[in-house]
Amino acid sequence: MKEKIKKTALHYSEIISTEKNFTVFIILTMVLIPLGELATLIHNEYFVSQPVIVAFAGWAGSIMTAAYFIANRKKYYPSDLFLFTLLMFAIISYTFSHNRFASLFGFWYDEWLIHYLAYFTLMFAATNIKKLKYKKYILAAFIAVTIINIVPSVLQSVGAWPYYAYFGAEDHEEYNWVYGLTQNCNFYAGISTLFTACGTMAFIYAKEKRTKIIVYIITLFSFYCSICTNTRIVIAGNVCFILFAFILTALRYKNVDKKQAKTEIKRLLIITASFAVLMFILVKFCGRLNGDFSNTMNELQNSDTLTGFDEFGNYRGYIWRIGLESVPDFWATGIGLDNYRDAFEYRADYHTLPWTQGKGHNEYIHILVTEGVFAVTNYLALLFYAFFTGVKSALRGIKKDHANSAVTCIFLTMFIAYAAQACFNSSVVNTTPYFWVVLGMVMTKNHQRPFGYRKKQKQLKAQ
């Protein structure tokens, strides 16, 4: 009887945890997030579908991940270990949380424990995408999501969108700040840089002329929408990914066919020049980011005083300071999974504080404050491992598999765009899932070595 149950479980686990099903899971989650919000907006319901959709992704991803480990017990990879440590630190943080209910069922844009499961399993699913055709399907999904968000974004930039932003409606309407289908300009700023990076690199590597032109137009619109968020976050994301694109192109130059290399450089210069012209027009003649550059310089000059530091980055300094001051008391486990607001509320001088904030406006500080030192160290180790795995596979695979190398380069540039803007932005359910997919795609398992690889290689040589 037990043997029969094991065989049945193994049979269905193998069916569930296929590469194709992981691809479908990723694409459905990505596309349903904006489409769900659009569907509910029509019925004047704001920011209700996206947390639920990501929660369902958490359950579905958990089932698929469990099925994978039932069906595959022989090889384990570093990304599998990171999946375990991410989950472990999240559970520890939840267990020692000052407000467990908030960690499970937060309000507004809080992330629930099941949302973290969605992020981790999306990353895990992406690491199992090895075939080039499935990687291209996921890239196509990113382009599709970009277009879905661009349509309302362009209308918002000219004040023609018939709905209002759920978070900060008055300012968004008065200044025509763009927020796509995310309900806040800061949220959209985060993913708009990721979308723009995707389009930029897809344009550089496009083979067909028609595809090249279409992607070029989409990318310009994406860049336009990112600037129209009127946030300095997009400057960090866009500048960093463009600089990285130049570095990556230079590193590829020696190993790519010279004609192909010149084409890539030419296209990168064209798209960069296009961004510069568009940026100049938007700042000079349309009043976008008006005064933000001078504000940044003033904030940096005054940051040596407590008041000046608190005012840095639209009072991000204040949010960071309050959060960091709580770390010595909760350094091991954090103050509670996604419970950043507790860093304000547990203080003895809480009632004298001007206001509180539920997000750290810096994803790395947010993890440190809410999950502790070990959790943020683990997260940073994951980012470095993913990045260097991606770079190594992208550069080594240029001659052997040029198409696969190009796809990895696209995801690497998207990775840089998001990681840079995350220094000033927050993780939220309608934007962060995209990054966790990218994170998995830069370290797919056909570019990792399983544990025990070197030992097996030595044994084979000894034979």
C-alpha positions in Angstrom: 0.0 0.0 0.0 2.8 2.4 1.0 4.7 1.5 -2.2 1.6 2.2 -4.3 1.2 5.7 -2.6 4.8 6.5 -3.2 4.6 5.5 -6.9 1.4 7.6 -7.3 2.9 10.6 -5.6 6.1 10.3 -7.7 4.0 9.9 -10.9 2.0 13.1 -10.3 5.0 15.0 -9.0 6.8 14.3 -12.3 3.7 15.6 -14.2 3.4 18.7 -12.1 7.0 19.8 -12.0 7.9 19.9 -15.7 9.9 22.7 -17.2 6.9 23.6 -19.4 4.6 23.8 -16.3 7.1 26.0 -14.5 7.1 28.3 -17.6 3.3 28.5 -17.6 3.3 29.2 -13.9 5.7 32.1 -14.3 4.0 33.6 -17.4 0.5 33.4 -15.9 1.6 35.1 -12.7 3.3 37.9 -14.6 0.4 38.6 -17.0 -2.4 38.2 -14.5 -1.0 40.8 -12.1 -1.7 43.8 -14.4 -4.7 42.3 -16.1 -6.3 41.5 -12.8 -5.9 45.1 -11.7 -7.3 46.3 -15.0 -10.3 44.0 -14.7 -11.1 45.3 -11.2 -10.6 49.0 -12.1 -13.4 48.7 -14.6 -15.7 47.9 -11.6 -14.1 50.8 -9.5 -12.3 48.4 -7.2 -8.7 49.4 -6.6 -5.7 47.3 -5.5 -7.8 44.3 -4.6 -6.8 41.7 -7.2 -3.0 41.9 -7.2 -2.4 40.7 -3.5 -4.9 37.8 -4.1 -3.3 36.8 -7.4 0.2 36.8 -5.9 -1.2 34.8 -2.9 -2.6 32.2 -5.3 0.9 32.1 -7.0 2.3 31.4 -3.5 0.1 28.4 -3.1 0.6 27.1 -6.6 4.3 27.6 -6.5 4.6 25.8 -3.2 2.8 22.8 -4.6 5.0 22.7 -7.7 8.2 23.2 -5.7 7.2 20.3 -3.3 6.4 18.2 -6.4 9.8 18.9 -7.8 11.7 17.7 -4.8 9.6 14.6 -4.6 10.4 13.8 -8.2 14.1 14.9 -8.1 16.1 13.6 -5.2 19.5 13.1 -6.8 20.9 16.5 -7.7 20.7 19.7 -5.5 22.0 23.1 -6.6 23.1 26.2 -4.7 19.8 27.9 -5.8 18.0 25.1 -4.0 19.9 25.9 -0.8 19.0 29.5 -1.2 15.3 28.6 -1.5 15.6 26.8 1.8 17.5 29.6 3.6 15.1 32.3 2.3 12.1 30.4 3.5 13.8 29.6 6.8 14.7 33.2 7.6 11.2 34.4 6.6 9.6 31.8 9.0 12.0 32.8 11.8 11.1 36.4 11.4 7.4 35.6 11.4 7.8 33.4 14.5 9.5 36.3 16.5 7.3 39.0 14.9 5.9 41.7 17.2 2.7 41.5 15.1 2.2 38.1 13.5 -1.3 39.0 12.2 0.2 41.8 10.2 2.8 39.4 8.8 0.0 37.1 7.6 -2.7 39.6 6.7 -1.1 43.1 6.4 -3.1 46.1 5.1 -2.6 48.4 2.1 0.6 47.3 0.3 1.9 45.1 3.1 3.3 41.7 2.0 2.0 38.6 3.6 3.9 35.4 4.3 2.2 33.7 1.4 3.5 36.5 -0.9 7.0 35.7 0.2 6.4 32.0 -0.8 5.3 33.3 -4.2 8.5 35.3 -4.6 10.7 32.4 -3.6 8.9 29.8 -5.7 8.9 32.1 -8.7 12.6 32.3 -8.4 12.9 28.6 -8.0 10.7 27.9 -11.0 12.8 30.2 -13.1 16.0 28.4 -12.2 14.5 25.3 -13.7 13.9 26.9 -17.1 16.8 25.5 -19.2 15.5 25.3 -22.8 16.0 28.4 -24.9 12.4 28.4 -26.3 11.0 28.7 -22.8 13.3 31.5 -21.9 12.2 33.3 -25.0 8.5 32.8 -24.0 9.3 34.4 -20.6 11.0 37.3 -22.3 8.0 37.7 -24.6 5.8 37.8 -21.4 7.9 40.7 -20.1 7.4 42.6 -23.3 3.7 41.9 -23.1 3.5 43.1 -19.5 5.4 46.2 -20.6 2.8 47.0 -23.3 -0.1 46.3 -20.9 1.4 48.9 -18.5 2.4 51.4 -21.2 -1.2 52.0 -22.4 -2.6 53.4 -19.2 0.8 55.0 -18.4 0.8 57.2 -21.5 -2.8 58.2 -20.8 -1.9 59.1 -17.2 1.0 61.3 -18.5 -1.5 63.5 -20.3 -4.3 63.3 -17.8 -6.6 61.2 -19.9 -6.8 58.1 -17.7 -10.4 57.8 -16.4 -9.3 56.2 -13.0 -7.4 57.6 -10.0 -4.3 56.3 -8.2 -5.2 54.4 -5.0 -2.2 55.7 -3.2 -1.8 59.5 -3.3 -4.6 60.3 -5.8 -4.5 64.1 -5.5 -0.8 64.5 -6.3 -0.9 61.9 -9.1 -3.8 63.8 -10.8 -2.5 67.3 -10.3 1.0 66.6 -11.7 0.0 63.7 -14.1 2.4 61.3 -12.4 2.5 58.0 -14.2 1.8 54.8 -12.2 0.7 52.3 -14.8 -1.4 49.6 -13.2 0.5 49.6 -9.9 -1.5 52.4 -8.1 1.6 54.5 -7.2 4.3 56.3 -9.1 7.1 54.9 -6.9 5.9 51.3 -7.5 5.8 51.8 -11.2 9.2 53.5 -11.2 10.7 50.3 -10.0 9.4 48.0 -12.7 9.5 50.6 -15.5 13.3 50.6 -15.3 13.3 46.8 -15.4 10.9 46.9 -18.4 13.1 49.6 -20.2 16.2 47.5 -19.6 14.4 44.5 -21.1 13.4 46.4 -24.2 16.9 48.0 -24.6 18.7 44.7 -24.6 16.1 43.0 -26.8 16.5 45.8 -29.3 20.3 45.3 -29.3 20.1 41.6 -29.9 17.1 41.5 -32.2 17.6 39.5 -35.4 14.7 40.5 -37.6 14.3 44.1 -38.7 10.6 44.2 -37.9 11.2 42.9 -34.4 13.9 45.5 -33.9 11.7 48.4 -34.9 8.8 47.2 -32.7 10.9 46.7 -29.7 12.7 50.1 -30.2 9.3 51.9 -30.2 8.1 50.0 -27.1 11.3 50.8 -25.3 11.1 54.5 -26.0 7.5 54.5 -24.6 8.7 52.6 -21.6 11.5 55.1 -21.0 9.1 58.0 -21.5 6.7 56.5 -18.9 9.5 55.9 -16.4 10.6 59.5 -16.5 6.9 60.6 -16.3 6.7 58.9 -12.9 8.6 62.1 -11.7 10.7 60.0 -9.3 14.4 60.1 -8.9 14.3 56.3 -8.5 14.1 55.9 -12.2 17.4 57.8 -12.7 19.2 55.3 -10.5 17.7 52.3 -12.3 18.1 53.7 -15.8 21.6 55.1 -15.5 22.9 51.9 -13.8 21.5 49.5 -16.4 22.7 51.7 -19.3 26.3 51.8 -17.8 26.1 48.0 -17.3 25.0 47.5 -20.9 28.1 49.4 -22.1 30.3 47.3 -19.8 28.7 44.0 -20.9 29.0 45.0 -24.6 32.7 45.8 -24.1 33.2 42.4 -22.4 31.4 40.6 -25.3 33.3 42.4 -28.0 36.4 40.1 -28.0 34.3 36.9 -28.3 31.6 38.0 -30.7 31.8 38.1 -34.5 33.2 41.6 -35.3 30.3 42.5 -37.6 27.8 41.4 -34.8 29.9 43.3 -32.2 29.7 46.5 -34.2 26.0 46.1 -34.7 25.5 45.7 -31.0 27.6 48.8 -30.2 25.8 50.8 -32.9 22.3 49.9 -31.5 23.4 50.6 -27.9 24.6 54.1 -29.0 21.3 54.7 -30.9 19.1 53.7 -28.0 21.2 55.7 -25.5 21.1 58.8 -27.7 17.4 58.4 -28.1 17.0 58.2 -24.3 19.1 61.4 -23.9 17.1 63.4 -26.4 13.8 62.2 -24.9 15.1 63.0 -21.4 16.1 66.5 -22.5 12.7 67.2 -24.0 10.8 66.0 -21.0 12.9 67.9 -18.5 13.4 71.1 -20.5 10.0 71.5 -22.1 7.6 69.3 -20.2 8.7 70.1 -16.7 9.3 66.5 -15.7 11.8 66.0 -12.8 11.7 69.7 -12.5 14.2 70.8 -9.8 14.9 67.3 -8.7 18.5 67.4 -9.7 19.2 70.5 -7.7 17.2 69.1 -4.8 19.4 66.0 -4.8 22.6 68.1 -4.6 21.2 70.2 -1.8 20.1 67.1 0.2 23.6 65.6 -0.2 25.3 68.8 1.0 23.0 69.0 4.1 23.1 65.3 5.0 25.8 65.7 7.6 23.3 67.1 10.0 20.5 65.0 11.6 17.7 67.2 10.1 19.5 67.1 6.7 19.9 63.4 6.8 16.2 62.9 7.7 15.1 65.0 4.8 17.3 63.2 2.3 15.4 61.6 -0.6 12.0 63.0 0.3 12.5 62.0 4.0 13.9 58.5 3.2 16.7 59.4 5.5 14.2 59.6 8.4 12.7 56.2 7.5 16.1 54.6 7.3 17.3 56.2 10.6 14.3 55.0 12.6 14.6 51.5 11.1 18.3 51.2 11.6 18.0 52.4 15.2 15.9 49.3 15.9 18.5 46.8 14.6 20.6 46.5 17.8 17.5 45.3 19.7 16.3 42.8 17.0 19.5 42.1 15.0 19.1 38.3 14.9 15.5 37.8 13.9 14.4 41.3 12.8 11.4 43.1 14.2 8.9 41.0 12.2 8.4 39.9 8.6 7.5 43.0 6.6 6.6 44.8 9.9 8.8 47.9 9.3 6.2 50.1 11.0 6.9 48.4 14.3 10.4 50.0 14.2 8.5 53.2 14.8 5.8 51.9 17.2 8.0 50.0 19.7 10.0 53.2 20.5 9.6 54.9 23.8 9.2 58.3 22.0 6.7 56.9 19.5 4.1 59.5 20.3 6.5 62.3 19.5 7.4 61.0 16.0 5.8 63.1 13.2 4.7 60.0 11.2 5.3 56.3 10.6 6.0 54.2 7.5 5.3 50.6 6.7 8.1 50.2 4.2 11.8 50.9 4.4 12.1 52.6 1.0 15.3 50.6 0.6 14.8 46.9 0.1 18.1 46.0 1.7 17.5 48.1 4.9 14.0 46.8 4.9 15.2 43.1 5.1 17.8 44.0 7.7 15.2 45.7 10.0 12.4 43.2 9.5 14.3 39.9 9.2 17.6 40.6 10.8 21.4 40.5 10.0 21.5 36.8 8.9 18.6 37.2 6.5 20.0 40.3 4.7 23.4 38.6 4.5 21.8 35.6 3.0 19.9 37.8 0.5 23.0 39.7 -0.5 24.9 36.4 -1.0 22.0 35.2 -3.2 22.2 38.4 -5.3 26.0 38.1 -5.7 25.8 34.4 -6.5 23.1 35.0 -9.1 24.9 37.9 -10.7 28.3 36.2 -11.1 26.7 33.0 -12.2 24.8 35.0 -14.9 27.9 36.9 -16.0 30.0 33.7 -16.2 27.4 31.9 -18.3 26.7 34.9 -20.5 30.4 35.4 -21.4 31.5 31.8 -21.6 28.6 30.8 -23.8 29.0 33.5 -26.4 30.7 31.2 -29.0 29.0 28.0 -28.1 25.5 29.2 -27.8 25.2 32.9 -28.8 21.4 33.0 -28.5 21.4 31.7 -24.9 24.2 34.1 -24.0 22.1 37.0 -25.4 19.1 36.0 -23.4 21.1 35.8 -20.2 22.6 39.3 -20.9 19.0 40.7 -21.2 18.1 39.2 -17.8 21.3 40.4 -16.3 20.7 44.0 -17.4 17.2 43.8 -16.0 18.7 42.5 -12.7 21.0 45.5 -12.5 18.1 48.0 -13.2 16.0 46.6 -10.4 18.8 46.1 -7.9 19.9 49.7 -8.3 16.5 51.3 -7.9 15.9 49.0 -4.9 18.3 51.2 -2.9 15.5 53.8 -2.8 12.3 51.8 -3.3 10.1 49.3 -1.6 9.1 45.7 -2.3 5.4 45.4 -3.1 3.2 42.6 -4.4 2.5 44.2 -7.8 6.1 44.8 -8.8 8.5 42.5 -6.9 7.4 39.2 -8.4 8.9 40.3 -11.7 12.3 40.7 -10.1 12.2 37.3 -8.5 11.6 35.8 -11.9 14.6 37.7 -13.3 16.7 36.6 -10.3 16.0 33.0 -11.2 16.5 33.5 -14.9 20.1 34.7 -14.5 21.1 31.5 -12.6 19.2 28.7 -14.4 20.4 25.3 -13.5 22.0 24.5 -16.8 24.5 27.2 -15.7 25.0 26.0 -12.1 27.0 23.0 -10.8 25.2 20.7 -8.4 26.6 19.9 -5.0 29.2 17.2 -5.2 30.1 18.0 -8.8 33.9 18.3 -8.2 34.0 15.1 -6.2 32.3 13.2 -9.0 34.7 14.7 -11.6 37.7 13.6 -9.5 36.2 10.1 -9.3 35.7 9.9 -13.0 39.3 11.0 -13.7 40.6 8.5 -11.2 38.8 5.7 -13.2 
